[in-house]
Amino acid sequence: MYWVKEMQNTIAFIEGRITEDISIEEISCSANTSSANFKRIFSIVAGVTVGDYIRYRRLSLAAKDLIETNYKIIDIAIKY
């Protein structure tokens, strides 16, 4: 149960910095664990790797921006 709550906090941390370059070390530090342990636990709890989660979220946010805004594609690409 502890790790589920910790993963919720970590996902909130990632979402708050989704447009920035985030390292695994920064994310695992926010979860108060080592990066190796964090990657293993995240994959078990979330069902995807940390890198894949960030990539999927950025792609979905970029798609949303493409649909809902009039921004140029290059601007959206640079943002995410």
DSSP file (Angstrom, degrees, kcal/mol; ACC not computed):
  #  RESIDUE AA STRUCTURE BP1 BP2  ACC     N-H-->O    O-->H-N    N-H-->O    O-->H-N    TCO  KAPPA ALPHA  PHI   PSI    X-CA   Y-CA   Z-CA
    1    1 A M     >        0   0    0      0, 0.0     4,-1.8     0, 0.0     5,-0.2   0.000 360.0 360.0 360.0 -35.0    0.0    0.0    0.0
    2    2 A Y  H  >  +     0   0    0      1,-0.2     4,-2.3     2,-0.2     5,-0.2   0.914 360.0  49.8 -58.4 -44.3    2.9    2.3    0.7
    3    3 A W  H  > S+     0   0    0      1,-0.2     4,-2.5     2,-0.2    -1,-0.2   0.827 105.4  56.2 -70.0 -30.4    4.2    2.1   -2.8
    4    4 A V  H  > S+     0   0    0      2,-0.2     4,-2.0     1,-0.2    -1,-0.2   0.941 111.3  43.9 -64.3 -45.7    0.9    2.8   -4.4
    5    5 A K  H  X S+     0   0    0     -4,-1.8     4,-2.0     1,-0.2    -2,-0.2   0.901 113.9  50.9 -64.0 -41.5    0.6    6.1   -2.4
    6    6 A E  H  X S+     0   0    0     -4,-2.3     4,-2.3     1,-0.2    -2,-0.2   0.882 109.0  51.2 -64.8 -38.1    4.3    6.9   -3.2
    7    7 A M  H  X S+     0   0    0     -4,-2.5     4,-2.9     2,-0.2     5,-0.2   0.877 106.7  54.1 -67.7 -37.1    3.6    6.2   -6.9
    8    8 A Q  H  X S+     0   0    0     -4,-2.0     4,-1.9     2,-0.2    -2,-0.2   0.920 111.1  45.9 -60.8 -42.9    0.6    8.6   -6.9
    9    9 A N  H  X S+     0   0    0     -4,-2.0     4,-2.0     2,-0.2    -2,-0.2   0.893 113.3  49.9 -65.3 -39.9    2.9   11.3   -5.4
   10   10 A T  H  X S+     0   0    0     -4,-2.3     4,-2.6     2,-0.2    -2,-0.2   0.901 109.2  50.5 -67.4 -41.1    5.6   10.5   -8.0
   11   11 A I  H  X S+     0   0    0     -4,-2.9     4,-2.9     1,-0.2    -1,-0.2   0.891 109.5  51.7 -63.8 -38.7    3.1   10.7  -10.9
   12   12 A A  H  X S+     0   0    0     -4,-1.9     4,-1.9    -5,-0.2    -1,-0.2   0.894 109.8  50.3 -62.8 -39.2    2.0   14.1   -9.6
   13   13 A F  H  X S+     0   0    0     -4,-2.0     4,-0.7     2,-0.2    -2,-0.2   0.926 112.5  46.2 -62.8 -46.0    5.6   15.2   -9.5
   14   14 A I  H >< S+     0   0    0     -4,-2.6     3,-1.1     1,-0.2    -2,-0.2   0.933 111.6  51.2 -63.3 -46.3    6.1   14.0  -13.1
   15   15 A E  H >< S+     0   0    0     -4,-2.9     3,-1.0     1,-0.3    -1,-0.2   0.853 106.0  55.9 -61.0 -35.2    2.9   15.7  -14.3
   16   16 A G  H 3< S+     0   0    0     -4,-1.9    -1,-0.3     1,-0.2    -2,-0.2   0.710 120.0  30.7 -69.7 -19.2    3.9   18.9  -12.7
   17   17 A R  T X< S+     0   0    0     -3,-1.1     3,-1.7    -4,-0.7    -1,-0.2   0.003  79.4 127.2-126.1  27.6    7.2   18.9  -14.7
   18   18 A I  T <  S+     0   0    0     -3,-1.0     4,-0.1     1,-0.3    -2,-0.1   0.769  74.7  49.7 -62.9 -28.9    6.1   17.1  -17.8
   19   19 A T  T 3  S+     0   0    0     -4,-0.2    -1,-0.3    -3,-0.1     2,-0.2   0.470 102.8  77.5 -89.5  -0.4    7.3   19.8  -20.2
   20   20 A E  S <  S-     0   0    0     -3,-1.7     2,-0.6    60,-0.0    -3,-0.1  -0.623  95.2 -95.9-102.4 163.5   10.8   19.9  -18.6
   21   21 A D        -     0   0    0     -2,-0.2     2,-0.4     2,-0.0    -2,-0.1  -0.718  48.2-173.0 -76.1 120.5   13.7   17.5  -18.9
   22   22 A I        -     0   0    0     -2,-0.6     2,-0.2    -4,-0.1    -8,-0.0  -0.965  10.8-148.5-120.3 131.3   13.3   15.2  -15.9
   23   23 A S     >  -     0   0    0     -2,-0.4     4,-2.1     1,-0.1     5,-0.2  -0.649  24.1-121.1 -95.3 156.5   15.9   12.6  -14.9
   24   24 A I  H  > S+     0   0    0     -2,-0.2     4,-3.2     1,-0.2     5,-0.3   0.856 114.6  59.0 -60.1 -35.2   15.2    9.3  -13.2
   25   25 A E  H  > S+     0   0    0      2,-0.2     4,-2.0     1,-0.2    -1,-0.2   0.906 105.6  47.3 -63.0 -41.7   17.4   10.5  -10.4
   26   26 A E  H  > S+     0   0    0      2,-0.2     4,-1.7     1,-0.2    -1,-0.2   0.918 115.0  46.3 -64.0 -43.0   15.2   13.5   -9.7
   27   27 A I  H  X S+     0   0    0     -4,-2.1     4,-1.0     2,-0.2    -2,-0.2   0.932 113.5  47.1 -66.8 -45.9   12.1   11.4   -9.9
   28   28 A S  H  <>S+     0   0    0     -4,-3.2     5,-2.0     1,-0.2     4,-0.2   0.848 108.8  56.1 -66.7 -32.1   13.5    8.7   -7.6
   29   29 A C  H ><5S+     0   0    0     -4,-2.0     3,-1.2    -5,-0.3    -1,-0.2   0.891 104.0  53.3 -64.2 -38.8   14.7   11.3   -5.2
   30   30 A S  H 3<5S+     0   0    0     -4,-1.7    -1,-0.2     1,-0.3    -2,-0.2   0.761 110.0  48.8 -66.8 -23.0   11.2   12.7   -4.9
   31   31 A A  T 3<5S-     0   0    0     -4,-1.0    -1,-0.3    -3,-0.2    -2,-0.2   0.395 112.9-123.0 -94.4   1.0   10.1    9.1   -4.1
   32   32 A N  T < 5S+     0   0    0     -3,-1.2     2,-0.3    -4,-0.2    -3,-0.2   0.906  75.2  98.3  59.1  46.2   12.8    8.8   -1.5
   33   33 A T  S   <S-     0   0    0     -5,-2.0    -1,-0.2     0, 0.0    -2,-0.2  -0.935  79.8 -81.5-149.9 171.4   14.4    5.7   -3.0
   34   34 A S     >  -     0   0    0     -2,-0.3     4,-2.5     1,-0.1     5,-0.2  -0.378  39.8-117.5 -74.2 158.7   17.3    4.7   -5.3
   35   35 A S  H  > S+     0   0    0      2,-0.2     4,-2.5     1,-0.2     5,-0.2   0.887 113.6  51.1 -66.9 -37.6   16.8    5.0   -9.0
   36   36 A A  H  > S+     0   0    0      2,-0.2     4,-1.8     1,-0.2    -1,-0.2   0.936 113.9  43.5 -64.8 -45.7   17.2    1.2   -9.6
   37   37 A N  H  > S+     0   0    0      1,-0.2     4,-2.6     2,-0.2     5,-0.2   0.897 113.5  52.5 -65.8 -40.0   14.6    0.4   -7.0
   38   38 A F  H  X S+     0   0    0     -4,-2.5     4,-3.2     1,-0.2     5,-0.3   0.935 107.9  50.0 -62.3 -46.7   12.3    3.1   -8.2
   39   39 A K  H  X S+     0   0    0     -4,-2.5     4,-2.0     1,-0.2    -1,-0.2   0.900 113.0  47.4 -60.0 -41.0   12.4    1.9  -11.8
   40   40 A R  H  X S+     0   0    0     -4,-1.8     4,-1.7    -5,-0.2    -1,-0.2   0.941 115.8  42.9 -65.1 -48.4   11.6   -1.6  -10.7
   41   41 A I  H  X S+     0   0    0     -4,-2.6     4,-2.9     2,-0.2     5,-0.3   0.902 112.5  53.6 -67.3 -41.3    8.7   -0.6   -8.5
   42   42 A F  H  X>S+     0   0    0     -4,-3.2     4,-3.2    -5,-0.2     5,-0.5   0.924 108.5  49.9 -60.0 -44.3    7.3    1.9  -11.0
   43   43 A S  H  X5S+     0   0    0     -4,-2.0     4,-1.4    -5,-0.3    -1,-0.2   0.887 113.3  46.5 -61.7 -39.2    7.2   -0.8  -13.7
   44   44 A I  H  <5S+     0   0    0     -4,-1.7    -2,-0.2     2,-0.2    -1,-0.2   0.943 120.4  37.1 -68.0 -47.7    5.4   -3.2  -11.4
   45   45 A V  H  <5S+     0   0    0     -4,-2.9    -2,-0.2     1,-0.2    -3,-0.2   0.923 127.6  32.9 -72.9 -45.6    2.8   -0.6  -10.1
   46   46 A A  H  <5S-     0   0    0     -4,-3.2    -3,-0.2    -5,-0.3    -2,-0.2   0.716  95.6-131.0 -88.4 -21.8    2.2    1.3  -13.3
   47   47 A G  S  <<S+     0   0    0     -4,-1.4     2,-0.3    -5,-0.5    -4,-0.2   0.461  81.3  68.8  84.9  -0.5    2.7   -1.5  -15.9
   48   48 A V  S    S-     0   0    0     -6,-0.4    -2,-0.3     0, 0.0    -1,-0.2  -0.934  89.8 -95.4-140.2 163.0    5.1    0.6  -18.0
   49   49 A T     >  -     0   0    0     -2,-0.3     4,-2.4     1,-0.1     5,-0.2  -0.351  36.7-112.0 -74.1 163.5    8.6    1.9  -17.6
   50   50 A V  H  > S+     0   0    0      1,-0.2     4,-2.4     2,-0.2     5,-0.2   0.924 118.4  50.9 -61.8 -44.9    9.1    5.5  -16.3
   51   51 A G  H  > S+     0   0    0      1,-0.2     4,-2.4     2,-0.2    -1,-0.2   0.902 111.0  47.8 -60.2 -42.9   10.5    6.6  -19.7
   52   52 A D  H  > S+     0   0    0      2,-0.2     4,-3.0     1,-0.2     5,-0.2   0.903 109.8  53.0 -65.6 -40.8    7.5    5.1  -21.5
   53   53 A Y  H  X S+     0   0    0     -4,-2.4     4,-2.4     2,-0.2    -2,-0.2   0.940 112.0  44.8 -59.2 -47.5    5.1    6.7  -19.1
   54   54 A I  H  X S+     0   0    0     -4,-2.4     4,-2.5     1,-0.2    -2,-0.2   0.922 114.5  49.3 -63.4 -43.8    6.6   10.2  -19.7
   55   55 A R  H  X S+     0   0    0     -4,-2.4     4,-2.3    -5,-0.2    -2,-0.2   0.923 112.1  47.5 -62.0 -46.2    6.8    9.6  -23.5
   56   56 A Y  H  X S+     0   0    0     -4,-3.0     4,-2.4     2,-0.2    -1,-0.2   0.901 112.5  49.5 -62.8 -41.9    3.1    8.5  -23.6
   57   57 A R  H  X S+     0   0    0     -4,-2.4     4,-2.4    -5,-0.2     5,-0.2   0.919 111.3  48.6 -64.8 -43.5    2.0   11.5  -21.5
   58   58 A R  H  X S+     0   0    0     -4,-2.5     4,-2.4     1,-0.2    -2,-0.2   0.909 112.2  49.4 -63.7 -41.0    3.9   14.0  -23.6
   59   59 A L  H  X S+     0   0    0     -4,-2.3     4,-2.4     2,-0.2    -2,-0.2   0.905 111.9  47.8 -65.0 -41.0    2.5   12.5  -26.8
   60   60 A S  H  X S+     0   0    0     -4,-2.4     4,-2.1     2,-0.2    -2,-0.2   0.890 113.1  48.0 -68.9 -37.2   -1.1   12.6  -25.5
   61   61 A L  H  X S+     0   0    0     -4,-2.4     4,-2.3     2,-0.2    -2,-0.2   0.880 111.5  50.8 -68.7 -37.1   -0.7   16.2  -24.3
   62   62 A A  H  X S+     0   0    0     -4,-2.4     4,-2.3     2,-0.2    -2,-0.2   0.917 110.1  49.7 -64.8 -42.3    0.8   17.2  -27.7
   63   63 A A  H  X S+     0   0    0     -4,-2.4     4,-1.9     2,-0.2    -2,-0.2   0.903 110.0  51.2 -62.2 -40.9   -2.1   15.5  -29.5
   64   64 A K  H  X S+     0   0    0     -4,-2.1     4,-2.8     1,-0.2     5,-0.2   0.919 110.0  49.2 -62.2 -43.8   -4.5   17.4  -27.2
   65   65 A D  H  X S+     0   0    0     -4,-2.3     4,-1.9     1,-0.2     6,-0.3   0.883 108.7  53.8 -62.9 -38.1   -2.8   20.7  -28.1
   66   66 A L  H  < S+     0   0    0     -4,-2.3    -1,-0.2     1,-0.2    -2,-0.2   0.891 115.7  39.4 -62.4 -39.0   -3.0   19.9  -31.8
   67   67 A I  H  < S+     0   0    0     -4,-1.9    -2,-0.2    -5,-0.2    -1,-0.2   0.898 123.8  36.2 -76.9 -42.0   -6.7   19.4  -31.6
   68   68 A E  H  < S+     0   0    0     -4,-2.8     2,-0.2    -5,-0.2    -2,-0.2   0.568 113.6  47.8 -96.5 -10.1   -7.6   22.1  -29.2
   69   69 A T     <  -     0   0    0     -4,-1.9     0, 0.0    -5,-0.2     0, 0.0  -0.737  68.6-129.7-125.5 173.9   -5.3   25.0  -30.1
   70   70 A N        +     0   0    0     -2,-0.2    -4,-0.1     2,-0.0     3,-0.1   0.100  60.6 135.8-107.3  19.5   -4.1   26.8  -33.2
   71   71 A Y        -     0   0    0     -6,-0.3     2,-0.1     1,-0.1    -2,-0.1  -0.311  62.9-102.2 -65.4 151.3   -0.4   26.5  -32.3
   72   72 A K     >  -     0   0    0      1,-0.1     4,-1.9     4,-0.0     3,-0.2  -0.424  27.0-118.9 -70.6 151.0    2.0   25.5  -35.0
   73   73 A I  H  > S+     0   0    0      1,-0.2     4,-2.6     2,-0.2     5,-0.2   0.890 114.2  54.5 -59.7 -40.9    3.1   21.9  -35.0
   74   74 A I  H  > S+     0   0    0      1,-0.2     4,-2.2     2,-0.2    -1,-0.2   0.871 106.3  52.1 -63.3 -36.2    6.7   22.9  -34.5
   75   75 A D  H  > S+     0   0    0     -3,-0.2     4,-1.9     2,-0.2    -1,-0.2   0.894 111.4  46.4 -66.7 -39.5    5.8   24.9  -31.4
   76   76 A I  H  X S+     0   0    0     -4,-1.9     4,-2.0     2,-0.2    -2,-0.2   0.902 111.2  52.6 -68.1 -40.8    4.0   22.0  -29.9
   77   77 A A  H  < S+     0   0    0     -4,-2.6    -2,-0.2     1,-0.2    -1,-0.2   0.907 110.9  46.7 -60.9 -42.2    6.9   19.7  -30.7
   78   78 A I  H  < S+     0   0    0     -4,-2.2    -1,-0.2     2,-0.2    -2,-0.2   0.878 109.2  55.5 -67.7 -37.4    9.4   22.0  -29.0
   79   79 A K  H  <        0   0    0     -4,-1.9    -2,-0.2     1,-0.2    -1,-0.2   0.902 360.0 360.0 -62.0 -41.9    7.1   22.3  -26.0
   80   80 A Y     <        0   0    0     -4,-2.0    -1,-0.2    -5,-0.1    -2,-0.2   0.426 360.0 360.0-104.1 360.0    6.9   18.6  -25.4
